[in-house]
Amino acid sequence: MELLVRLGHFFEQARSDADYATFANELRRHKVSYYIYFVSTGNMNFVMAKRRGGLGKKRPRAAARSR
């Protein structure tokens, strides 16, 4: 929950100061793949990357496939 509060703070800072480079760097640092901002309500949803390659299915390892 604390992470969402921090990301919300960075989002507001980027909107008010037009500091998009810092905002993008913070999203990458916290492994956020996508964010959705609902203009009418001010709510935000963040999609976090599960693994280094981003979102998606993991490929089975070669050893697991050969069994």
PyMOL Python script that loads the backbone (N, CA, C, O; Angstrom):
from pymol import cmd

cmd.read_pdbstr("""\
ATOM      1  N   MET A   1       0.819  -1.190   0.000  1.00  0.00           N
ATOM      2  CA  MET A   1       0.000   0.000   0.000  1.00  0.00           C
ATOM      3  C   MET A   1       0.864   1.256   0.000  1.00  0.00           C
ATOM      4  O   MET A   1       0.535   2.247  -0.652  1.00  0.00           O
ATOM      5  N   GLU A   2       1.969   1.205   0.734  1.00  0.00           N
ATOM      6  CA  GLU A   2       2.860   2.361   0.787  1.00  0.00           C
ATOM      7  C   GLU A   2       3.404   2.697  -0.602  1.00  0.00           C
ATOM      8  O   GLU A   2       3.561   3.869  -0.944  1.00  0.00           O
ATOM      9  N   LEU A   3       3.687   1.679  -1.391  1.00  0.00           N
ATOM     10  CA  LEU A   3       4.194   1.903  -2.743  1.00  0.00           C
ATOM     11  C   LEU A   3       3.176   2.668  -3.580  1.00  0.00           C
ATOM     12  O   LEU A   3       3.551   3.568  -4.331  1.00  0.00           O
ATOM     13  N   LEU A   4       1.909   2.330  -3.464  1.00  0.00           N
ATOM     14  CA  LEU A   4       0.873   3.030  -4.226  1.00  0.00           C
ATOM     15  C   LEU A   4       0.776   4.495  -3.816  1.00  0.00           C
ATOM     16  O   LEU A   4       0.544   5.362  -4.658  1.00  0.00           O
ATOM     17  N   VAL A   5       0.952   4.770  -2.538  1.00  0.00           N
ATOM     18  CA  VAL A   5       0.934   6.154  -2.062  1.00  0.00           C
ATOM     19  C   VAL A   5       2.109   6.916  -2.652  1.00  0.00           C
ATOM     20  O   VAL A   5       1.956   8.050  -3.107  1.00  0.00           O
ATOM     21  N   ARG A   6       3.282   6.294  -2.644  1.00  0.00           N
ATOM     22  CA  ARG A   6       4.473   6.945  -3.207  1.00  0.00           C
ATOM     23  C   ARG A   6       4.316   7.188  -4.699  1.00  0.00           C
ATOM     24  O   ARG A   6       4.669   8.257  -5.198  1.00  0.00           O
ATOM     25  N   LEU A   7       3.785   6.194  -5.417  1.00  0.00           N
ATOM     26  CA  LEU A   7       3.586   6.371  -6.855  1.00  0.00           C
ATOM     27  C   LEU A   7       2.553   7.456  -7.127  1.00  0.00           C
ATOM     28  O   LEU A   7       2.693   8.227  -8.076  1.00  0.00           O
ATOM     29  N   GLY A   8       1.520   7.516  -6.299  1.00  0.00           N
ATOM     30  CA  GLY A   8       0.529   8.579  -6.436  1.00  0.00           C
ATOM     31  C   GLY A   8       1.155   9.951  -6.242  1.00  0.00           C
ATOM     32  O   GLY A   8       0.820  10.903  -6.947  1.00  0.00           O
ATOM     33  N   HIS A   9       2.076  10.047  -5.272  1.00  0.00           N
ATOM     34  CA  HIS A   9       2.791  11.307  -5.039  1.00  0.00           C
ATOM     35  C   HIS A   9       3.613  11.690  -6.266  1.00  0.00           C
ATOM     36  O   HIS A   9       3.594  12.846  -6.688  1.00  0.00           O
ATOM     37  N   PHE A  10       4.332  10.727  -6.840  1.00  0.00           N
ATOM     38  CA  PHE A  10       5.128  11.012  -8.033  1.00  0.00           C
ATOM     39  C   PHE A  10       4.243  11.422  -9.202  1.00  0.00           C
ATOM     40  O   PHE A  10       4.617  12.286  -9.995  1.00  0.00           O
ATOM     41  N   PHE A  11       3.072  10.805  -9.309  1.00  0.00           N
ATOM     42  CA  PHE A  11       2.145  11.140 -10.388  1.00  0.00           C
ATOM     43  C   PHE A  11       1.676  12.585 -10.253  1.00  0.00           C
ATOM     44  O   PHE A  11       1.668  13.327 -11.235  1.00  0.00           O
ATOM     45  N   GLU A  12       1.291  12.983  -9.059  1.00  0.00           N
ATOM     46  CA  GLU A  12       0.841  14.361  -8.835  1.00  0.00           C
ATOM     47  C   GLU A  12       1.973  15.354  -9.084  1.00  0.00           C
ATOM     48  O   GLU A  12       1.749  16.431  -9.635  1.00  0.00           O
ATOM     49  N   GLN A  13       3.181  14.991  -8.681  1.00  0.00           N
ATOM     50  CA  GLN A  13       4.332  15.861  -8.900  1.00  0.00           C
ATOM     51  C   GLN A  13       4.599  16.025 -10.391  1.00  0.00           C
ATOM     52  O   GLN A  13       4.904  17.125 -10.852  1.00  0.00           O
ATOM     53  N   ALA A  14       4.487  14.943 -11.142  1.00  0.00           N
ATOM     54  CA  ALA A  14       4.709  15.015 -12.590  1.00  0.00           C
ATOM     55  C   ALA A  14       3.650  15.880 -13.256  1.00  0.00           C
ATOM     56  O   ALA A  14       3.951  16.632 -14.183  1.00  0.00           O
ATOM     57  N   ARG A  15       2.415  15.778 -12.787  1.00  0.00           N
ATOM     58  CA  ARG A  15       1.340  16.583 -13.368  1.00  0.00           C
ATOM     59  C   ARG A  15       1.514  18.060 -13.047  1.00  0.00           C
ATOM     60  O   ARG A  15       1.305  18.907 -13.915  1.00  0.00           O
ATOM     61  N   SER A  16       1.892  18.381 -11.822  1.00  0.00           N
ATOM     62  CA  SER A  16       1.987  19.788 -11.424  1.00  0.00           C
ATOM     63  C   SER A  16       3.271  20.451 -11.909  1.00  0.00           C
ATOM     64  O   SER A  16       3.254  21.624 -12.281  1.00  0.00           O
ATOM     65  N   ASP A  17       4.377  19.721 -11.913  1.00  0.00           N
ATOM     66  CA  ASP A  17       5.668  20.302 -12.290  1.00  0.00           C
ATOM     67  C   ASP A  17       6.099  19.945 -13.703  1.00  0.00           C
ATOM     68  O   ASP A  17       7.147  20.401 -14.160  1.00  0.00           O
ATOM     69  N   ALA A  18       5.306  19.132 -14.406  1.00  0.00           N
ATOM     70  CA  ALA A  18       5.656  18.646 -15.744  1.00  0.00           C
ATOM     71  C   ALA A  18       7.024  17.965 -15.740  1.00  0.00           C
ATOM     72  O   ALA A  18       7.799  18.106 -16.686  1.00  0.00           O
ATOM     73  N   ASP A  19       7.313  17.225 -14.666  1.00  0.00           N
ATOM     74  CA  ASP A  19       8.588  16.522 -14.522  1.00  0.00           C
ATOM     75  C   ASP A  19       8.389  15.060 -14.931  1.00  0.00           C
ATOM     76  O   ASP A  19       8.435  14.160 -14.093  1.00  0.00           O
ATOM     77  N   TYR A  20       8.169  14.842 -16.210  1.00  0.00           N
ATOM     78  CA  TYR A  20       7.835  13.507 -16.701  1.00  0.00           C
ATOM     79  C   TYR A  20       9.031  12.558 -16.704  1.00  0.00           C
ATOM     80  O   TYR A  20       8.858  11.345 -16.582  1.00  0.00           O
ATOM     81  N   ALA A  21      10.230  13.092 -16.842  1.00  0.00           N
ATOM     82  CA  ALA A  21      11.420  12.230 -16.850  1.00  0.00           C
ATOM     83  C   ALA A  21      11.597  11.551 -15.492  1.00  0.00           C
ATOM     84  O   ALA A  21      11.855  10.349 -15.429  1.00  0.00           O
ATOM     85  N   THR A  22      11.461  12.306 -14.416  1.00  0.00           N
ATOM     86  CA  THR A  22      11.579  11.731 -13.075  1.00  0.00           C
ATOM     87  C   THR A  22      10.465  10.731 -12.822  1.00  0.00           C
ATOM     88  O   THR A  22      10.697   9.671 -12.241  1.00  0.00           O
ATOM     89  N   PHE A  23       9.251  11.066 -13.259  1.00  0.00           N
ATOM     90  CA  PHE A  23       8.110  10.173 -13.092  1.00  0.00           C
ATOM     91  C   PHE A  23       8.353   8.857 -13.814  1.00  0.00           C
ATOM     92  O   PHE A  23       8.119   7.791 -13.246  1.00  0.00           O
ATOM     93  N   ALA A  24       8.818   8.914 -15.055  1.00  0.00           N
ATOM     94  CA  ALA A  24       9.092   7.696 -15.826  1.00  0.00           C
ATOM     95  C   ALA A  24      10.192   6.868 -15.168  1.00  0.00           C
ATOM     96  O   ALA A  24      10.103   5.641 -15.130  1.00  0.00           O
ATOM     97  N   ASN A  25      11.216   7.522 -14.656  1.00  0.00           N
ATOM     98  CA  ASN A  25      12.297   6.800 -13.969  1.00  0.00           C
ATOM     99  C   ASN A  25      11.789   6.102 -12.715  1.00  0.00           C
ATOM    100  O   ASN A  25      12.188   4.971 -12.438  1.00  0.00           O
ATOM    101  N   GLU A  26      10.921   6.750 -11.957  1.00  0.00           N
ATOM    102  CA  GLU A  26      10.367   6.125 -10.754  1.00  0.00           C
ATOM    103  C   GLU A  26       9.480   4.937 -11.111  1.00  0.00           C
ATOM    104  O   GLU A  26       9.498   3.921 -10.416  1.00  0.00           O
ATOM    105  N   LEU A  27       8.707   5.053 -12.182  1.00  0.00           N
ATOM    106  CA  LEU A  27       7.887   3.919 -12.616  1.00  0.00           C
ATOM    107  C   LEU A  27       8.770   2.728 -12.969  1.00  0.00           C
ATOM    108  O   LEU A  27       8.477   1.598 -12.578  1.00  0.00           O
ATOM    109  N   ARG A  28       9.848   2.978 -13.705  1.00  0.00           N
ATOM    110  CA  ARG A  28      10.767   1.891 -14.076  1.00  0.00           C
ATOM    111  C   ARG A  28      11.436   1.291 -12.838  1.00  0.00           C
ATOM    112  O   ARG A  28      11.574   0.073 -12.724  1.00  0.00           O
ATOM    113  N   ARG A  29      11.843   2.147 -11.930  1.00  0.00           N
ATOM    114  CA  ARG A  29      12.539   1.685 -10.720  1.00  0.00           C
ATOM    115  C   ARG A  29      11.645   0.778  -9.882  1.00  0.00           C
ATOM    116  O   ARG A  29      12.129  -0.174  -9.269  1.00  0.00           O
ATOM    117  N   HIS A  30      10.360   1.061  -9.852  1.00  0.00           N
ATOM    118  CA  HIS A  30       9.419   0.248  -9.083  1.00  0.00           C
ATOM    119  C   HIS A  30       8.768  -0.842  -9.926  1.00  0.00           C
ATOM    120  O   HIS A  30       7.808  -1.479  -9.495  1.00  0.00           O
ATOM    121  N   LYS A  31       9.301  -1.054 -11.143  1.00  0.00           N
ATOM    122  CA  LYS A  31       8.846  -2.122 -12.035  1.00  0.00           C
ATOM    123  C   LYS A  31       7.360  -2.018 -12.385  1.00  0.00           C
ATOM    124  O   LYS A  31       6.641  -3.018 -12.413  1.00  0.00           O
ATOM    125  N   VAL A  32       6.916  -0.783 -12.653  1.00  0.00           N
ATOM    126  CA  VAL A  32       5.544  -0.557 -13.100  1.00  0.00           C
ATOM    127  C   VAL A  32       5.531  -0.671 -14.616  1.00  0.00           C
ATOM    128  O   VAL A  32       6.252   0.051 -15.306  1.00  0.00           O
ATOM    129  N   SER A  33       4.715  -1.575 -15.130  1.00  0.00           N
ATOM    130  CA  SER A  33       4.631  -1.760 -16.574  1.00  0.00           C
ATOM    131  C   SER A  33       3.690  -0.752 -17.215  1.00  0.00           C
ATOM    132  O   SER A  33       3.989  -0.187 -18.267  1.00  0.00           O
ATOM    133  N   TYR A  34       2.556  -0.535 -16.574  1.00  0.00           N
ATOM    134  CA  TYR A  34       1.544   0.380 -17.098  1.00  0.00           C
ATOM    135  C   TYR A  34       0.866   1.081 -15.938  1.00  0.00           C
ATOM    136  O   TYR A  34       0.825   0.566 -14.820  1.00  0.00           O
ATOM    137  N   TYR A  35       0.337   2.257 -16.215  1.00  0.00           N
ATOM    138  CA  TYR A  35      -0.529   2.897 -15.233  1.00  0.00           C
ATOM    139  C   TYR A  35      -1.746   3.443 -15.957  1.00  0.00           C
ATOM    140  O   TYR A  35      -1.678   3.813 -17.129  1.00  0.00           O
ATOM    141  N   ILE A  36      -2.855   3.487 -15.245  1.00  0.00           N
ATOM    142  CA  ILE A  36      -4.106   4.001 -15.792  1.00  0.00           C
ATOM    143  C   ILE A  36      -4.576   5.098 -14.851  1.00  0.00           C
ATOM    144  O   ILE A  36      -4.704   4.882 -13.645  1.00  0.00           O
ATOM    145  N   TYR A  37      -4.830   6.266 -15.404  1.00  0.00           N
ATOM    146  CA  TYR A  37      -5.318   7.390 -14.609  1.00  0.00           C
ATOM    147  C   TYR A  37      -6.734   7.715 -15.058  1.00  0.00           C
ATOM    148  O   TYR A  37      -6.967   8.012 -16.230  1.00  0.00           O
ATOM    149  N   PHE A  38      -7.665   7.661 -14.137  1.00  0.00           N
ATOM    150  CA  PHE A  38      -9.058   7.974 -14.434  1.00  0.00           C
ATOM    151  C   PHE A  38      -9.278   9.457 -14.150  1.00  0.00           C
ATOM    152  O   PHE A  38      -9.346   9.873 -12.993  1.00  0.00           O
ATOM    153  N   VAL A  39      -9.389  10.249 -15.212  1.00  0.00           N
ATOM    154  CA  VAL A  39      -9.470  11.701 -15.085  1.00  0.00           C
ATOM    155  C   VAL A  39     -10.681  12.127 -14.261  1.00  0.00           C
ATOM    156  O   VAL A  39     -10.570  13.013 -13.414  1.00  0.00           O
ATOM    157  N   SER A  40     -11.820  11.514 -14.497  1.00  0.00           N
ATOM    158  CA  SER A  40     -13.048  11.957 -13.829  1.00  0.00           C
ATOM    159  C   SER A  40     -13.017  11.744 -12.317  1.00  0.00           C
ATOM    160  O   SER A  40     -13.613  12.525 -11.575  1.00  0.00           O
ATOM    161  N   THR A  41     -12.341  10.709 -11.853  1.00  0.00           N
ATOM    162  CA  THR A  41     -12.318  10.414 -10.415  1.00  0.00           C
ATOM    163  C   THR A  41     -10.979  10.709  -9.755  1.00  0.00           C
ATOM    164  O   THR A  41     -10.913  10.859  -8.534  1.00  0.00           O
ATOM    165  N   GLY A  42      -9.910  10.795 -10.545  1.00  0.00           N
ATOM    166  CA  GLY A  42      -8.581  10.996  -9.977  1.00  0.00           C
ATOM    167  C   GLY A  42      -7.951   9.717  -9.460  1.00  0.00           C
ATOM    168  O   GLY A  42      -6.871   9.753  -8.870  1.00  0.00           O
ATOM    169  N   ASN A  43      -8.612   8.582  -9.673  1.00  0.00           N
ATOM    170  CA  ASN A  43      -8.063   7.296  -9.236  1.00  0.00           C
ATOM    171  C   ASN A  43      -6.984   6.819 -10.196  1.00  0.00           C
ATOM    172  O   ASN A  43      -6.991   7.151 -11.381  1.00  0.00           O
ATOM    173  N   MET A  44      -6.052   6.027  -9.656  1.00  0.00           N
ATOM    174  CA  MET A  44      -4.974   5.469 -10.463  1.00  0.00           C
ATOM    175  C   MET A  44      -4.891   3.978 -10.236  1.00  0.00           C
ATOM    176  O   MET A  44      -5.101   3.503  -9.120  1.00  0.00           O
ATOM    177  N   ASN A  45      -4.591   3.241 -11.277  1.00  0.00           N
ATOM    178  CA  ASN A  45      -4.296   1.812 -11.182  1.00  0.00           C
ATOM    179  C   ASN A  45      -2.919   1.586 -11.775  1.00  0.00           C
ATOM    180  O   ASN A  45      -2.591   2.121 -12.834  1.00  0.00           O
ATOM    181  N   PHE A  46      -2.113   0.787 -11.082  1.00  0.00           N
ATOM    182  CA  PHE A  46      -0.770   0.478 -11.548  1.00  0.00           C
ATOM    183  C   PHE A  46      -0.670  -1.013 -11.815  1.00  0.00           C
ATOM    184  O   PHE A  46      -1.153  -1.819 -11.020  1.00  0.00           O
ATOM    185  N   VAL A  47      -0.048  -1.387 -12.927  1.00  0.00           N
ATOM    186  CA  VAL A  47       0.190  -2.786 -13.266  1.00  0.00           C
ATOM    187  C   VAL A  47       1.674  -3.029 -13.074  1.00  0.00           C
ATOM    188  O   VAL A  47       2.510  -2.437 -13.756  1.00  0.00           O
ATOM    189  N   MET A  48       1.990  -3.912 -12.132  1.00  0.00           N
ATOM    190  CA  MET A  48       3.379  -4.188 -11.803  1.00  0.00           C
ATOM    191  C   MET A  48       3.881  -5.369 -12.624  1.00  0.00           C
ATOM    192  O   MET A  48       3.149  -6.329 -12.864  1.00  0.00           O
ATOM    193  N   ALA A  49       5.128  -5.287 -13.047  1.00  0.00           N
ATOM    194  CA  ALA A  49       5.753  -6.386 -13.784  1.00  0.00           C
ATOM    195  C   ALA A  49       6.034  -7.523 -12.818  1.00  0.00           C
ATOM    196  O   ALA A  49       6.520  -7.294 -11.710  1.00  0.00           O
ATOM    197  N   LYS A  50       5.731  -8.737 -13.228  1.00  0.00           N
ATOM    198  CA  LYS A  50       5.965  -9.913 -12.382  1.00  0.00           C
ATOM    199  C   LYS A  50       7.387 -10.433 -12.514  1.00  0.00           C
ATOM    200  O   LYS A  50       7.922 -11.050 -11.593  1.00  0.00           O
ATOM    201  N   ARG A  51       7.990 -10.180 -13.661  1.00  0.00           N
ATOM    202  CA  ARG A  51       9.344 -10.692 -13.883  1.00  0.00           C
ATOM    203  C   ARG A  51      10.110  -9.685 -14.721  1.00  0.00           C
ATOM    204  O   ARG A  51       9.543  -8.695 -15.184  1.00  0.00           O
ATOM    205  N   ARG A  52      11.372  -9.931 -14.914  1.00  0.00           N
ATOM    206  CA  ARG A  52      12.239  -8.977 -15.582  1.00  0.00           C
ATOM    207  C   ARG A  52      11.774  -8.636 -16.990  1.00  0.00           C
ATOM    208  O   ARG A  52      11.872  -7.481 -17.406  1.00  0.00           O
ATOM    209  N   GLY A  53      11.278  -9.603 -17.720  1.00  0.00           N
ATOM    210  CA  GLY A  53      10.871  -9.377 -19.099  1.00  0.00           C
ATOM    211  C   GLY A  53       9.547  -8.656 -19.238  1.00  0.00           C
ATOM    212  O   GLY A  53       9.085  -8.448 -20.360  1.00  0.00           O
ATOM    213  N   GLY A  54       8.923  -8.270 -18.148  1.00  0.00           N
ATOM    214  CA  GLY A  54       7.635  -7.600 -18.218  1.00  0.00           C
ATOM    215  C   GLY A  54       6.511  -8.587 -18.002  1.00  0.00           C
ATOM    216  O   GLY A  54       6.700  -9.639 -17.391  1.00  0.00           O
ATOM    217  N   LEU A  55       5.362  -8.249 -18.496  1.00  0.00           N
ATOM    218  CA  LEU A  55       4.194  -9.102 -18.313  1.00  0.00           C
ATOM    219  C   LEU A  55       4.201 -10.233 -19.326  1.00  0.00           C
ATOM    220  O   LEU A  55       4.819 -10.123 -20.385  1.00  0.00           O
ATOM    221  N   GLY A  56       3.532 -11.289 -19.010  1.00  0.00           N
ATOM    222  CA  GLY A  56       3.435 -12.402 -19.950  1.00  0.00           C
ATOM    223  C   GLY A  56       3.673 -13.725 -19.261  1.00  0.00           C
ATOM    224  O   GLY A  56       3.987 -13.784 -18.072  1.00  0.00           O
ATOM    225  N   LYS A  57       3.519 -14.783 -20.030  1.00  0.00           N
ATOM    226  CA  LYS A  57       3.705 -16.125 -19.482  1.00  0.00           C
ATOM    227  C   LYS A  57       5.181 -16.470 -19.433  1.00  0.00           C
ATOM    228  O   LYS A  57       5.962 -16.062 -20.292  1.00  0.00           O
ATOM    229  N   LYS A  58       5.544 -17.225 -18.418  1.00  0.00           N
ATOM    230  CA  LYS A  58       6.913 -17.726 -18.336  1.00  0.00           C
ATOM    231  C   LYS A  58       7.058 -18.917 -19.255  1.00  0.00           C
ATOM    232  O   LYS A  58       6.157 -19.751 -19.349  1.00  0.00           O
ATOM    233  N   ARG A  59       8.169 -18.998 -19.920  1.00  0.00           N
ATOM    234  CA  ARG A  59       8.458 -20.163 -20.752  1.00  0.00           C
ATOM    235  C   ARG A  59       9.022 -21.270 -19.881  1.00  0.00           C
ATOM    236  O   ARG A  59       9.809 -20.992 -18.976  1.00  0.00           O
ATOM    237  N   PRO A  60       8.646 -22.514 -20.128  1.00  0.00           N
ATOM    238  CA  PRO A  60       9.234 -23.615 -19.350  1.00  0.00           C
ATOM    239  C   PRO A  60      10.715 -23.761 -19.673  1.00  0.00           C
ATOM    240  O   PRO A  60      11.152 -23.505 -20.794  1.00  0.00           O
ATOM    241  N   ARG A  61      11.470 -24.175 -18.675  1.00  0.00           N
ATOM    242  CA  ARG A  61      12.903 -24.383 -18.893  1.00  0.00           C
ATOM    243  C   ARG A  61      13.140 -25.583 -19.788  1.00  0.00           C
ATOM    244  O   ARG A  61      12.282 -26.458 -19.905  1.00  0.00           O
ATOM    245  N   ALA A  62      14.299 -25.624 -20.420  1.00  0.00           N
ATOM    246  CA  ALA A  62      14.639 -26.715 -21.336  1.00  0.00           C
ATOM    247  C   ALA A  62      14.612 -28.058 -20.616  1.00  0.00           C
ATOM    248  O   ALA A  62      14.144 -29.049 -21.176  1.00  0.00           O
ATOM    249  N   ALA A  63      15.109 -28.104 -19.380  1.00  0.00           N
ATOM    250  CA  ALA A  63      15.131 -29.364 -18.630  1.00  0.00           C
ATOM    251  C   ALA A  63      13.713 -29.854 -18.345  1.00  0.00           C
ATOM    252  O   ALA A  63      13.441 -31.054 -18.389  1.00  0.00           O
ATOM    253  N   ALA A  64      12.829 -28.933 -18.058  1.00  0.00           N
ATOM    254  CA  ALA A  64      11.448 -29.317 -17.759  1.00  0.00           C
ATOM    255  C   ALA A  64      10.736 -29.810 -19.017  1.00  0.00           C
ATOM    256  O   ALA A  64       9.869 -30.680 -18.934  1.00  0.00           O
ATOM    257  N   ARG A  65      11.091 -29.268 -20.173  1.00  0.00           N
ATOM    258  CA  ARG A  65      10.450 -29.674 -21.422  1.00  0.00           C
ATOM    259  C   ARG A  65      10.900 -31.047 -21.885  1.00  0.00           C
ATOM    260  O   ARG A  65      10.147 -31.751 -22.558  1.00  0.00           O
ATOM    261  N   SER A  66      12.125 -31.440 -21.532  1.00  0.00           N
ATOM    262  CA  SER A  66      12.660 -32.703 -22.036  1.00  0.00           C
ATOM    263  C   SER A  66      12.127 -33.916 -21.277  1.00  0.00           C
ATOM    264  O   SER A  66      12.344 -35.050 -21.704  1.00  0.00           O
ATOM    265  N   ARG A  67      11.445 -33.700 -20.180  1.00  0.00           N
ATOM    266  CA  ARG A  67      10.937 -34.831 -19.374  1.00  0.00           C
ATOM    267  C   ARG A  67       9.743 -35.456 -19.985  1.00  0.00           C
ATOM    268  O   ARG A  67       9.198 -36.413 -19.435  1.00  0.00           O
TER     269      ARG A  67
END
""", "prot")
cmd.dss("prot")
cmd.show_as("cartoon", "prot")
cmd.util.cbc("prot")
cmd.orient("prot")
